[in-house]
Amino acid sequence: MKLLDTNIILYAEGKEHPYKKHCVSIIKDIGAGRTDLNIDVETLQEILHVYSSRNERERAILTLEKLFILFPNPISITKREVERTKELMRSYPELSARDAVHAAVVITHQLEGIVSTDKVFDKLSEIKRIDPSYR
């Protein structure tokens, strides 16, 4: 199993962008059961934050409803993930707190990697980033 980064959802739902068609394809594959991906609860929080900060609360709620259908069992964040997040933030100062949480989930749950457009994950020796255009 691989973790799906928030940016894949945002590109799939957003305006035209070079990554959009790849991200839409990933979401369609998830809906059709053709891929083994999951999200963590931090992704849900990020969706709420991004759309709320844009004054798009209704869009945030609708997106969450779709995600609950696609991902009925998102990965929880426990003290174990937070402890690993702390270690990653010490080791990789360029890593944001949210990205560190996602990376900690990949590590603690021994996932195959993270599907993401965010190249900061390439700097982490502990995880593999899968670019959506190359998956």
RANOR-V932236 format. One record per residue. N is the residue number from 0. RES is the residue in three letters. PHI is phi in whole degrees, -180 to 180 (999 if undefined). OMEGA is omega in whole degrees, 0 to 359 (* if undefined). D_LAST is the distance of its C-alpha to the last C-alpha in Angstrom with 2 decimals. Layout:
BEGIN
n: (N,N)
res: (RES,RES)
phi: (PHI,PHI)
omega: (OMEGA,OMEGA)
d_last: (D_LAST,D_LAST)
END
This chain:
BEGIN
n: (0,1,2,3,4,5,6,7,8,9,10,11,12,13,14,15,16,17,18,19,20,21,22,23,24,25,26,27,28,29,30,31,32,33,34,35,36,37,38,39,40,41,42,43,44,45,46,47,48,49,50,51,52,53,54,55,56,57,58,59,60,61,62,63,64,65,66,67,68,69,70,71,72,73,74,75,76,77,78,79,80,81,82,83,84,85,86,87,88,89,90,91,92,93,94,95,96,97,98,99,100,101,102,103,104,105,106,107,108,109,110,111,112,113,114,115,116,117,118,119,120,121,122,123,124,125,126,127,128,129,130,131,132,133,134)
res: (MET,LYS,LEU,LEU,ASP,THR,ASN,ILE,ILE,LEU,TYR,ALA,GLU,GLY,LYS,GLU,HIS,PRO,TYR,LYS,LYS,HIS,CYS,VAL,SER,ILE,ILE,LYS,ASP,ILE,GLY,ALA,GLY,ARG,THR,ASP,LEU,ASN,ILE,ASP,VAL,GLU,THR,LEU,GLN,GLU,ILE,LEU,HIS,VAL,TYR,SER,SER,ARG,ASN,GLU,ARG,GLU,ARG,ALA,ILE,LEU,THR,LEU,GLU,LYS,LEU,PHE,ILE,LEU,PHE,PRO,ASN,PRO,ILE,SER,ILE,THR,LYS,ARG,GLU,VAL,GLU,ARG,THR,LYS,GLU,LEU,MET,ARG,SER,TYR,PRO,GLU,LEU,SER,ALA,ARG,ASP,ALA,VAL,HIS,ALA,ALA,VAL,VAL,ILE,THR,HIS,GLN,LEU,GLU,GLY,ILE,VAL,SER,THR,ASP,LYS,VAL,PHE,ASP,LYS,LEU,SER,GLU,ILE,LYS,ARG,ILE,ASP,PRO,SER,TYR,ARG)
phi: (999,-121,-91,-99,-76,-57,-63,-65,-66,-65,-66,-64,-86,-90,-74,-59,-161,-56,-87,-56,-63,-67,-71,-61,-61,-62,-63,-63,-63,-63,-60,-88,73,-95,-148,-108,-124,-145,-117,-109,-67,-62,-61,-62,-64,-63,-60,-59,-65,-61,-71,-66,-67,-96,59,-122,-62,-63,-64,-60,-66,-64,-65,-61,-60,-64,-65,-63,-75,-69,-130,-68,-132,-63,-73,-76,-107,-116,-58,-59,-68,-67,-61,-67,-57,-59,-63,-65,-67,-70,-80,-129,-61,-79,-85,-70,-60,-65,-66,-64,-63,-60,-63,-62,-63,-59,-70,-69,-98,51,-79,-68,161,-126,-86,-157,-90,-82,-73,-61,-65,-66,-79,-89,-74,-81,-135,-113,-99,-110,-71,-62,-81,-117,-72)
omega: (178,176,176,180,181,184,177,179,181,176,179,182,189,181,183,182,179,179,188,185,178,182,175,179,178,180,177,178,178,180,180,180,183,182,183,181,174,175,172,183,175,177,179,179,180,178,177,182,184,183,177,179,177,184,179,183,180,177,177,182,179,178,177,179,177,182,178,177,181,185,184,181,178,182,180,175,181,178,179,179,180,176,179,176,180,179,180,180,176,184,185,183,180,183,178,180,181,178,177,177,179,179,179,177,179,183,186,179,178,178,182,181,179,175,188,172,187,185,177,179,178,181,182,180,186,183,178,174,176,179,183,179,181,187,*)
d_last: (13.18,11.14,12.78,11.91,13.60,16.31,15.18,12.42,15.44,17.70,15.72,15.36,19.09,20.24,21.59,20.03,17.66,15.09,12.32,14.10,12.85,9.11,10.50,12.96,10.63,9.06,12.76,13.88,11.73,13.23,16.58,16.45,15.69,12.67,10.59,12.03,11.91,15.08,16.73,19.77,23.07,22.72,20.15,22.94,25.40,23.31,23.02,26.79,27.47,25.54,26.97,30.36,30.64,30.20,32.90,30.54,31.43,31.32,27.78,26.93,28.64,27.07,23.53,24.48,25.87,22.63,20.73,23.45,22.81,19.03,19.48,23.02,22.85,21.25,21.57,24.94,25.87,28.85,31.03,28.90,25.87,28.29,29.88,26.59,25.83,29.22,28.55,25.28,27.17,29.88,27.64,25.41,27.68,25.08,23.05,24.07,25.45,22.81,19.92,22.06,22.35,18.61,18.36,21.43,19.99,17.03,19.74,22.48,20.54,18.82,15.32,12.35,11.28,10.73,8.07,10.21,11.41,14.32,14.75,17.63,15.49,15.06,18.83,18.88,19.34,19.11,15.48,11.99,9.99,6.22,6.28,5.44,5.97,3.78,0.00)
END
